[in-house]
Structures are given as C-alpha cells and as structure tokens.
Amino acid sequence: MNDYMKAATYQHPERIPISVSLLPATWRRYGKELQALCLRHPDLFQNVQDTPEVRYYTPPSYHEGKFTDAWGCVWENISEGYESIVTGHPLKNREDVRTLKAPEEDIGLPHGFMYLRLFDLRGFEEMMIDFAEEPEELQMLIDIVRDYNIRQTRLAIERDPKGDMVVFGDDNGMQDSLPISPRAWRKYIKPAYKAIYDVVHEAGRMVYMHTDGCIWEVIGDMKEAGVNILNPQIRANGLGHLVDTCRGKICINLDLDRQMFPFATPGQIREHVRECVEAMYMPEGGLMLTAECAADVPLENIEAICQALEEMRDYKG
C-alpha cells in the first residue's frame, strides 16, 4: 500500500502525500521555464518530460469561446487556459423543471456535477429563491440531477474495474459562507450526495470529493454522506475550523492558499506550508497537501511551493 492510501485510511504513511497542479494558462504563460522547473522536481511532476516543444493538456472548457453542454447550459470563456462559466441557464422559469429530462448522453462526472449543476440550470438568483421558498420543483430538479449522476457513477466504476476510488468535484461554498443555510443543505443536498456515494461504497471503493469555498459547517455531514477524502480550501475555511472539523475525523487533501500565492514572498509561502502541517499533522495519517498555481503566480513562488512541500512531506511532529 502506498503512502496515499495509507494516509487516506490512517495507516501511518511514511510521508505526507503532496501534489502541485498547474493550470493550462500557467503553462501558456511560462512555457519552457515552467517545464524546466518541473524537471527540477520530478517527484511532483512525473509526467513532464524534456521535450523540444512544451506539451500540456487543455480541457475543452478551458478554451476561449462559447459552447453548450448536454444539459443545455451555455458556457463562455474570455481567457484561454482558464475554466469557462455558465452564462446561459436553460430553466429560466420554475415551471420549466416539470418538463426537464436528463441528457441521454453520458458525460461522466465533470466538476459541478450535482450542487453547481442546479445553479447552472436555473441561474444563481432563481436557484436561491427556490431554496428559500422550497417549492415542489426544487426536489424534482434535485432528483433528476441526482439520478443522472447515479448512472454516471455506475458507469465510472464499470470503466475502471480495478480503481480504488471515484473522484468528484462540486463547489459548495462561497468565500466566507455557504450560499444556503446548513439546514437547507442538510435537507436537500446531503441526501443527494449520499445516494450517489452509496453506489461507490457498494462497489468497495472510496469517495474523493473536491469542494471549493467555505464549507466547514457541513464537513461532518459530508463525511456522513460518504466522503472519505475531502479537498477543502484553507483560505475560505480557516485553519482553525479545519483542525476542529477534520483532524482525526476525515482525511483531507488540503488545498493551500491560492489567493496568497501571487502576492507572497517565498519565505511567506514556506511558513504557510509549515503552519498548516504543524496544525494538521497526525502520525496515523489523514493529511495530504496540494497546491494549484494559476498564471498570476510568479515562477519563484511556484518553485518555493514545490520546495516547501518536498521539505514538509517528511515532517514527523
């Protein structure tokens, strides 16, 4: 068993698992300089090779322009290398939910597969009104999206018969709070996640869930819904809240402070990583560290992130 699975299951990993992700926009800006940096840190960037041309993958939704997805949502992107946003919502009126049918096409489990999908379909303001007024159409919409995702989850398991986990991504929080009350989240969203994640556990696998935003009030509920490894943001939640809700209770792949990276000094980055590890570390496991670097992060700071992670992965308390 590798350190990743040992950390996830509290079986005393030798090292803290670490990772760094680089957006397509970051590759587009720095090119060969970023390739050279990656080659200096082969453990973190095992797929980067010294090629004459810099090679990196850009997902379809990260290209500049517009497209319409299988649900009828219109996505728009004005900056190559970053994720698109939904600007066209097909369910403009609440009554439209009653004629909605899930796509016949199987699109898998993209980021925003459940909670964000509701907002993509209805629009943020209309969806917030639905959560406030709790009409019959609210649960109808949730059920349609949930059942589609159950099908996609079963297909994901069939396509990867030897996999250990299924990865999900769905942002549940805003910068400093949940969009809806914890009560509403537990009533409407938690059961939908549980129904989907039950399929994963029935197949003998683990659930990895990425979720941006301030979600500390429902982290315990996410565990009850079936999350085994949670990927929360430190800036939105606060280190103290994450210590209280996660340490020794649920394994986290801690998303380090992306909003700090463009403006910090290398020394401040090293101190940030150290502070997080010292607060969250347990010899049994339960802690992983990850950092995402957008194109506004200076190269010297990306280097400092890599160095700090490589140093702190051997932390023993």
N, C-alpha and C positions, 0 to 999 in steps of 0.2 A: 504494500500500500504506500502511495506517495504522500508527500507532506500535505498536499492539497486535501486529500480525503481524510488524512489524519486530523488536520485542523478542523475540517467540517464535522467530524464525528468525535472530537475531543479525545484523541488517542495519542497525545504527546508528539506532535511533529518536531522533527529536528530543527527546522527553520520555519519562520513565518512566510507563507506564500506571498509573493509580490508580483505586480504587473504594472505596465505602463501602456496606455493606448494613445495613439497619435491620429488626430482627425485627418481626413484627406486634405483639408485646407492647410494643415500644418506641413504635410509633405509637399503640397503645391508651392508653399512659400519658401521652404528651406532646401528642398531638393537634395543635392549631393552632400551638403553639410549635415543634413539630418541623417542621411544614410551612413556617413562616417561616424556620427555619434552612436547610432545603433550598433555598428560593428565594434565599437569600444565596450559595448555592454551585451555580449552575445547571450547571456542567460535570460535577459529581459526581452530580447528581440531575436528569437531563434529562427524566425522565417525571413529575416532580412539578409540578403546576400550582396556581395560586392560586384554589382553588375554595371556595365558602362552607362546604361540608362536606368534612372531611378524608377522602380516599379512599386506601385501601391494600388490598392483596390478602392474604388469609389462606388458605393451602393447607388442604385438608380435614383433614389430620392435625394441624394446629395448633389445632383447636378442642377445647374441653373435652369429655370424654366417652370412649366406647369405640367401636371398630369392628373388624371382622375383614377382613383383606386377602385377596387372591386365593389366597394360599398357605395360608390357614387360621390365620395368626398373629393373635392378639388384641392390639390396641394400646389403650393407655389414656393419658389426659391429664387432669391435675388443674389445669392452669393455662392459660387461654386465651392464645393467641398464642405458645406455645412448642411444640416438636415433641413428639409422643407417644413413648412407649416400649413395647416389646413385653413384655406380662405373661403372655401365654398362648402356649405353644410346642406346636405340633401333633405333633411327633415325639418323644414322651416316652420311648419305648424305641428302642434302636438298631435293632431288627428292623423298626420302622415305616418305615425308609428303603426297604426292599425293595418296599414297595407304594406308595411315593410317586410321584405323577405331577405333572408341571409343569402349571400352570394353562393352560387353553385361552385364557383371556382375555389380551389383550396390554396389560400395564400400563406398558410403557416401561422406563425405566432410573431408577427412584427412588433416592434416597440409600440406600446399603446394599444395592446390587443383587447383590453377589457374596459377599464375605467376611462382612459382617454378616448376610446372609441365612442363612448356615449357623447362626449363633448364634441368630437369630430362630426358626428351625425346630426346633433341638434344645435350646435353652437354654444359657446360658454354661457351667455346670459340666459338663453332659453332653458338650458340644462339646469342651471342654478335655480330658476323659477320652478322647474319640475321637482327638484329636490325639496324646495320649500313648500310647495303645495301638495306634493305626493299624490298626483292623480294616478288612475289605473294604468295609464300609458307608460308611466315610469317603470313599473315592474315588468310590463310587457316588453319594453325595449331591452331591459337588462337580461331578461330570459332569452331573447333572440340572440343577443351577442354572446351570452354565456354558452348556449347550446352549440353555436358555431365554433366557439373556442374549445369545447369538449371534443368535438370532431377533429379539430386541428391537432389537439394534444394526442389523441389516439393515433393519428397519422404520423406525428413526430416520433412516437415510440416505435411504431412499426418500421419506420425508415431507419432507425438506429437501434437495432435489436440488442446491441452489446453496450449501450450507453449507461452511464451511472446516474445521470440527472437530465432534467429538462430545464432549459433556461427561459425565463420570462422577463419582460421589461414593460413597466407601466408606471408612469409618474403619478403619484397620489397626492403630493403636497405642493404648496406654493413656497415662497421664500421664507415665510415665518409662521405658517399655519396650514391646516387642512382647508381646502375650499369649502367643504361642508362640515357639519359638526361630527364629532366622533360617534354620536348616537346614530346619525343618519348613515355614516359609513358602516357601522356595525350592522345596521338593519338591512341595507341594500347591497353593499359591495362585498362585505366579508363572506356572505353565503355563496356569492357567485365565484369568488376565488376558491373557496373550499370545494365546491363541486368540480372545478377544473383540476385542482391539485389532488383531489382524491383519486382521479384517474392515474396520476403519476405514481402515487404511493401504492395503488393496487398493482401496478406493474413492477413494484420493488425498487423504485428509483427515488432520487431526491429532487427537491424543488429549489432552484436558484432564482431569486427574484431581485431584479434591479428596480429601484424606485427613487426618483429624484424628489426633492422638496422636503418640507417639514412634516414628518410622519411619526415622530416619536410617540405621540399619544396612542397610536394603534399598532405599534410594533408587537406588543404581546398578542394582539388579535391576529396579526399576520402569521405569527408562529402557530396559533391555534388553527388557522385556516390551512396550514400545511407547509409553510415556508421553512426550509432547512438552512439555507444560506441567504442572508439578506445583504443587499448592496445599497446602503444609505449614504447620504451626503453629510459630511461633518459640518459644513458651514450652515446649512439650513436647520440642522437638528441641535447642534451644540454638543461639545464633547461630554459635558456633564449628563445630559439626557441620554446619550448613547451608552455611557457607562452604567447608568441606572437601569436602562431597559434591555440592554443586550449582554453585558459582560457576564459570562457564565450561564446565560439563558438561551441565546441563539447565536449561531456563528454569523459573523459579519465580514464581508469584503469591504472594508472601509474606504469610501470614496474621499480622497484627500481634497484639500481646499482649492478647487479650480478657480474660484474667484480671487484667490490670493496670488496664484502663480504668476500672472502677468506683471505684478507690481512689487513682489517681494524681492529681497536680496537672496543670494544663495545661502547665506547664513541663516536667514529667517526661515527658509524652506527646510533646512536641516533641523532647526529647532522645532518646527511644526511637526515633522515626522516623528521626532523623538518624543515630543509631548504626547502624541496620540498613542504611540506604542507603550510608553510607560503607564498610561492610564488604562489601556485596554488589555494588555498582555496577561495571559494565564499560561503556565507551562502545559496545561492539558490541551490547549488549543482554543479554537473559537474565534481566532483573529486572522484575517488576511488584509493586505493593503493594496490599493490600486490608485493610479493617478491618470487622469485624462488631460492631454495637453492640446489646446486649440492653437490657432495660428498666431494669437497675440502673446503667447508665452515666449520670452527670449530663449535662444538656444542655450545660453549659460544656465538658465533656470531649469530647462529640461535636463541638462547634464547634472545639475545639483539634485534634482528629484531622483534620478537614477542612482546617483552615488549614495544619497541618504537611504534609499530603500535597500540597496545592497549592503549597507552597513548595518541597518537596524533589523534585517531579517534574521540575524544571529543573536538578537537580544535574548537574554536569559533571566532578566529581572534583577 
